[in-house]
């Protein structure tokens, strides 16, 4: 840990700007698709000149948040921070939760990550150390989005060529069609672990039918993400009891209260932590609730640049023991608007070379 720079750690300035990045192909899930990424980059500057960076990258198909709303929320909440001590970072993060509503996760994430990036840069610590420092690398899956069996086969071949051993298949058609798509993935990448993600597009009976069809073909998914609607806890429980495949809660996990409810009810075996859903502090706390409750962990994201994905990788590495990592969406971008660490061969996020902060900045940052 280096000696902090002279001058104060007071927050001196916060700037936000929207950036649009075309995508190579649409990222399609059961709730909708996105053909371009509209994100908000945030730069937070301390009194001693140290700068930290964050990103608000909402996915409208997920919960209706937009970049325009996030930018306005960032400007309003950020103004309350000016002159405040960045070193009291938990107090600052708690203030965000007081000032920003639940459906402002992307704005919370952007400001929170920028704050922690600045503070750890000033302290000379990699961000993963703040989260616990358990590891310095994590390995991500890669997603096959909604499409035809032929498209799924081609995508799985590309994933195999990347050296990635875990494939996440988005589902949302009929059970027969999705079984055909999963079979195409298995044919293209037979040694890969298969995760399924319905994004609430299936009910529990539909999800069970899909798993039965897959098992009849010798395909055994290792995880099923959101096989019922967010508030259908009985459906989540019935699905797991019916087939034994672990359930990952994504849309069902909106904050600490949901984490506790899911744990008490036994409605999920895995909690999917996403910074963009709830911000840094609440996602971190949900991870601790999962640990205390004996639940397994996943760290994922929306469609984001390597800046937000890098911060999530630090969370996963710092917590340690995160069995499922889903930080692949920078692969869909036609260009990278950042520089620094990112998705590498085999899906590896190697953070070992990061000496301070996230290790990722916007190209003009």
C-alpha positions in Angstrom: 0.0 0.0 0.0 1.5 3.3 -1.0 1.4 6.5 1.0 -1.6 8.5 -0.1 -1.0 11.7 -2.1 -0.9 15.0 -0.3 -4.2 16.8 -0.2 -7.6 15.7 0.9 -9.7 12.8 -0.1 -12.7 15.1 -0.5 -14.8 14.6 -3.6 -14.1 17.6 -5.8 -15.9 16.8 -9.0 -18.2 14.3 -10.7 -18.7 14.3 -14.5 -21.0 12.0 -16.5 -21.3 11.5 -20.2 -23.2 9.1 -22.4 -21.4 6.9 -24.9 -23.0 4.8 -27.7 -21.2 1.7 -28.9 -22.7 -0.3 -31.8 -22.8 -4.1 -31.3 -21.6 -6.8 -33.6 -24.9 -8.5 -33.3 -28.0 -8.0 -31.1 -27.9 -9.4 -27.6 -31.3 -11.2 -27.4 -32.9 -12.5 -24.3 -36.5 -13.6 -23.5 -37.4 -10.0 -22.5 -36.1 -8.3 -25.6 -32.9 -7.5 -27.5 -30.4 -4.7 -27.8 -28.5 -3.8 -31.0 -26.3 -1.1 -29.5 -25.0 -0.2 -26.1 -25.9 3.2 -24.6 -23.8 3.6 -21.5 -22.8 6.4 -19.1 -19.2 6.9 -18.1 -18.6 8.6 -14.8 -15.4 10.3 -13.6 -15.1 11.2 -10.0 -12.1 13.4 -9.0 -10.7 13.9 -5.5 -9.2 17.0 -4.1 -5.7 15.7 -4.5 -6.3 15.0 -8.2 -6.9 11.3 -8.0 -9.6 10.2 -10.5 -11.9 7.1 -10.4 -14.2 5.8 -13.1 -17.5 4.1 -13.1 -20.2 3.0 -15.6 -24.0 3.0 -15.7 -25.1 0.5 -18.3 -28.7 -0.3 -17.9 -30.5 -2.9 -20.0 -34.0 -1.6 -20.8 -35.3 -5.1 -21.6 -34.4 -6.1 -18.1 -36.1 -3.6 -15.9 -36.9 -0.5 -17.9 -33.9 1.6 -16.9 -32.3 3.8 -19.6 -29.0 5.6 -20.0 -30.8 9.0 -20.0 -32.5 8.3 -16.7 -29.2 7.0 -15.2 -27.3 10.1 -16.3 -29.9 12.4 -14.7 -29.8 10.3 -11.5 -26.0 10.4 -11.4 -25.9 14.2 -11.7 -28.5 14.7 -9.0 -27.0 12.2 -6.5 -23.4 13.1 -7.3 -24.0 16.8 -6.5 -24.8 15.7 -2.9 -21.3 14.2 -2.6 -19.3 17.2 -3.5 -17.0 18.2 -0.6 -17.6 14.9 1.2 -14.9 12.5 2.3 -14.3 9.6 -0.1 -12.5 7.7 2.7 -15.8 7.2 4.5 -16.9 5.2 1.4 -19.5 3.0 3.1 -21.3 6.1 4.4 -21.2 7.5 0.9 -22.6 4.2 -0.6 -25.4 4.2 2.0 -26.2 7.7 1.0 -26.7 6.5 -2.6 -29.3 4.0 -1.5 -31.1 6.7 0.5 -31.1 9.2 -2.5 -31.6 6.8 -5.4 -34.7 4.5 -5.7 -34.5 0.7 -6.2 -34.8 1.0 -10.0 -31.7 3.1 -10.2 -29.2 0.3 -9.8 -27.1 1.4 -12.8 -26.7 4.9 -11.4 -25.8 3.5 -8.0 -23.3 1.2 -9.6 -21.6 4.0 -11.6 -21.2 6.4 -8.7 -20.2 3.6 -6.3 -17.6 2.1 -8.6 -16.1 5.5 -9.4 -15.9 6.3 -5.7 -14.2 3.0 -4.8 -11.9 3.2 -7.9 -10.7 6.6 -6.8 -10.3 5.6 -3.2 -8.3 2.5 -3.9 -6.2 4.3 -6.5 -5.3 6.9 -3.9 -4.5 4.1 -1.4 -2.5 2.1 -3.9 -4.7 -1.0 -3.6 -6.4 -3.1 -6.3 -10.1 -3.0 -6.0 -10.3 -6.7 -5.3 -8.4 -6.2 -2.1 -11.3 -4.0 -0.7 -13.7 -6.8 -1.4 -11.6 -9.4 0.4 -8.7 -10.1 -1.9 -9.4 -13.8 -2.1 -8.1 -14.3 -5.6 -6.6 -12.3 -8.5 -8.3 -14.0 -11.4 -11.7 -15.3 -12.4 -13.0 -17.3 -15.4 -16.2 -16.3 -17.2 -18.6 -18.3 -19.3 -19.8 -17.1 -22.7 -23.5 -16.7 -23.7 -25.4 -18.1 -26.7 -28.2 -15.7 -27.2 -31.7 -16.5 -28.6 -31.6 -17.7 -32.2 -31.9 -20.8 -34.4 -30.1 -24.1 -33.7 -27.8 -23.3 -36.5 -26.9 -20.0 -34.9 -26.4 -21.7 -31.6 -24.1 -24.3 -33.1 -22.0 -21.6 -34.8 -21.8 -19.6 -31.5 -20.8 -22.6 -29.5 -18.0 -23.4 -32.0 -16.7 -19.8 -31.5 -16.8 -20.3 -27.8 -14.9 -23.5 -28.0 -12.3 -21.8 -30.2 -11.9 -19.1 -27.4 -10.9 -21.9 -25.0 -14.0 -21.2 -22.8 -15.4 -24.2 -21.0 -18.8 -23.0 -19.8 -21.6 -22.0 -22.2 -24.7 -20.1 -21.0 -27.7 -20.7 -23.3 -30.5 -18.2 -23.3 -33.9 -19.9 -23.7 -37.3 -18.6 -24.4 -38.8 -20.5 -27.3 -40.8 -23.8 -26.9 -39.2 -26.5 -24.9 -38.7 -28.6 -28.1 -37.0 -25.7 -29.9 -34.8 -24.9 -27.0 -33.9 -28.5 -26.6 -32.8 -28.5 -30.3 -30.7 -25.4 -29.6 -29.1 -27.0 -26.5 -28.3 -30.1 -28.5 -26.6 -28.0 -31.2 -24.5 -26.4 -28.5 -23.6 -29.8 -27.1 -22.6 -31.1 -30.5 -20.4 -28.0 -31.2 -18.8 -28.0 -27.7 -19.4 -31.4 -26.2 -17.1 -30.9 -23.1 -18.6 -27.6 -22.1 -20.7 -27.2 -18.9 -24.1 -25.9 -19.9 -26.0 -23.2 -18.0 -29.6 -22.3 -19.0 -31.1 -18.9 -18.5 -34.8 -18.2 -19.1 -34.9 -14.6 -17.9 -38.5 -15.3 -16.7 -39.5 -16.4 -20.2 -40.5 -19.8 -18.8 -42.8 -21.0 -16.1 -41.6 -23.8 -13.8 -43.5 -26.6 -15.7 -42.1 -25.3 -19.0 -38.6 -25.3 -17.5 -39.0 -28.8 -16.2 -40.2 -30.0 -19.6 -37.0 -28.6 -21.1 -34.7 -30.3 -18.6 -36.5 -33.6 -19.2 -36.1 -33.3 -22.9 -32.4 -32.5 -22.5 -31.8 -35.5 -20.2 -33.5 -37.7 -22.7 -30.7 -36.6 -25.1 -28.0 -37.1 -22.5 -27.6 -33.4 -21.8 -27.4 -32.4 -18.1 -27.4 -28.6 -17.4 -25.4 -27.7 -14.3 -27.5 -24.6 -13.5 -30.9 -23.0 -14.5 -31.2 -19.3 -14.1 -34.6 -17.9 -13.4 -36.8 -20.9 -14.4 -39.9 -19.1 -13.1 -41.1 -15.5 -12.8 -39.3 -13.3 -10.2 -41.9 -13.5 -7.5 -42.9 -17.1 -8.1 -41.0 -18.6 -5.2 -43.2 -21.7 -5.1 -42.4 -22.2 -8.8 -38.7 -22.0 -8.2 -38.9 -24.5 -5.4 -41.1 -26.8 -7.4 -38.7 -26.7 -10.3 -35.7 -27.7 -8.2 -37.6 -30.4 -6.4 -38.8 -31.7 -9.7 -35.4 -32.2 -11.4 -32.6 -31.4 -8.9 -31.0 -28.8 -11.1 -29.7 -25.8 -9.0 -31.7 -22.6 -9.4 -29.9 -19.3 -9.8 -31.9 -16.2 -8.8 -31.4 -13.2 -11.1 -34.6 -11.2 -11.6 -35.8 -12.6 -8.2 -32.8 -11.0 -6.5 -33.3 -7.2 -6.3 -31.7 -6.5 -3.0 -30.9 -7.6 0.6 -34.6 -8.4 1.4 -34.9 -10.7 -1.6 -31.6 -12.4 -0.6 -32.9 -13.2 2.8 -36.3 -14.3 1.5 -34.8 -16.6 -1.1 -32.5 -18.1 1.5 -35.2 -18.7 4.1 -37.6 -20.2 1.5 -35.0 -22.4 -0.1 -36.2 -21.0 -3.4 -32.7 -20.7 -4.9 -29.3 -22.4 -4.5 -27.3 -19.7 -6.2 -27.6 -15.9 -6.0 -26.6 -13.9 -9.1 -24.9 -10.6 -8.0 -25.1 -7.8 -10.6 -23.8 -4.3 -9.8 -26.2 -2.8 -12.4 -29.2 -4.3 -10.6 -28.6 -2.8 -7.2 -25.3 -0.9 -6.9 -22.0 -1.9 -5.3 -23.0 -2.0 -1.6 -26.2 -3.9 -1.9 -24.6 -6.5 -4.3 -21.7 -6.9 -1.9 -24.0 -7.4 1.0 -26.1 -9.9 -0.9 -23.0 -11.9 -1.4 -22.3 -11.9 2.3 -25.9 -12.9 3.0 -25.5 -15.8 0.6 -22.3 -16.9 2.3 -24.0 -16.8 5.7 -27.0 -18.7 4.4 -25.0 -21.5 2.7 -26.0 -20.4 -0.8 -23.6 -20.5 -3.8 -22.6 -17.4 -5.7 -22.7 -16.1 -9.3 -21.4 -12.7 -10.5 -22.9 -11.4 -13.7 -23.8 -8.3 -15.5 -25.9 -6.6 -18.2 -24.5 -5.5 -21.6 -21.5 -3.5 -20.3 -18.0 -2.3 -21.4 -14.8 -3.8 -19.8 -15.0 -0.9 -17.2 -18.1 -2.2 -15.5 -17.3 -5.8 -16.2 -13.8 -5.3 -14.7 -15.3 -3.9 -11.5 -17.6 -7.0 -11.3 -14.5 -9.2 -11.9 -12.9 -7.5 -8.9 -16.0 -8.2 -6.8 -15.9 -11.9 -7.8 -12.2 -12.3 -7.2 -12.3 -10.4 -3.9 -15.1 -12.4 -2.5 -13.6 -15.7 -3.7 -15.6 -18.9 -4.0 -17.8 -17.5 -6.8 -18.6 -20.7 -8.7 -20.3 -19.0 -11.7 -19.0 -16.0 -13.5 -20.9 -14.4 -16.4 -18.9 -11.3 -17.6 -18.8 -11.9 -21.3 -20.8 -9.1 -22.9 -17.9 -7.0 -24.0 -17.5 -9.6 -26.7 -20.6 -8.3 -28.4 -19.2 -4.7 -28.8 -18.0 -3.6 -32.2 -15.2 -1.5 -30.5 -13.8 -1.3 -27.0 -14.2 2.3 -25.6 -11.8 1.5 -22.7 -8.2 0.4 -22.1 -6.9 -2.0 -19.4 -7.7 -5.5 -18.2 -10.5 -7.4 -19.7 -11.9 -10.7 -21.1 -8.9 -12.9 -22.1 -8.3 -16.3 -23.6 -10.3 -19.0 -21.9 -12.6 -16.3 -20.4 -10.0 -15.3 -17.9 -10.0 -11.9 -16.2 -6.4 -11.7 -14.9 -6.3 -9.0 -12.3 -2.9 -9.9 -11.0 -1.2 -7.0 -12.7 -3.6 -4.4 -11.4 -1.8 -2.4 -8.7 -4.5 0.2 -7.9 -8.2 0.6 -8.6 -10.0 -1.4 -11.3 -7.2 -1.3 -13.9 -9.6 -0.1 -16.6 -10.3 3.5 -17.8 -12.2 5.0 -20.7 -10.0 5.7 -23.7 -10.2 9.4 -23.1 -9.9 9.0 -19.3 
